[in-house]
Amino acid sequence: MTPFGMAMRTLRQRKGVTQRALAQAIGVTPAYLSALEHGRRGRPTFELLQRIAGYFNIIWDEAEELFRLANVSDPRVVVDTAGLPAEYTMLANELAKRISTLPPDVVEEMTKLLKRNP
């Protein structure tokens, strides 16, 4: 599941709406909405994000957060290391190979480290 998928599920649960009902209201199929929530689809379009925000009647900060989460929720990430030192390419490939096996505490520590060093 992606950060955006988790946010969508929370919004639906708070409002007490099913995936099927939400999908119908925003003009997508239930299968697409399920795939989006579970991280099997890429980022939603800006237009779809607007329809989701409108459906849940969220504005300003909450809508901005939903859009931000959508931008960091693409499950297929491309890391371009062209022109960087070889060590950067090795790191990107090692992370791609091992990310699914990293324990949550390691992921949390790596995230903290990356946020400290923009």
Stockholm file with secondary structure:
# STOCKHOLM 1.0

chainA/1-118         MTPFGMAMRTLRQRKGVTQRALAQAIGVTPAYLSALEHGRRGRPTFELLQRIAGYFNIIWDEAEELFRLANVSDPRVVVDTAGLPAEYTMLANELAKRISTLPPDVVEEMTKLLKRNP
#=GR chainA/1-118 SS CCHHHHHHHHHHHHHTCCHHHHHHHHTSCHHHHHHHHTTCSCCCCHHHHHHHHHHTTCCHHHHHHHHHHHHTCCSSCCCCCTTSCHHHHHHHHHHHHHGGGCCHHHHHHHHHHHHHCC
#=GC SS_cons         CCHHHHHHHHHHHHHTCCHHHHHHHHTSCHHHHHHHHTTCSCCCCHHHHHHHHHHTTCCHHHHHHHHHHHHTCCSSCCCCCTTSCHHHHHHHHHHHHHGGGCCHHHHHHHHHHHHHCC
//
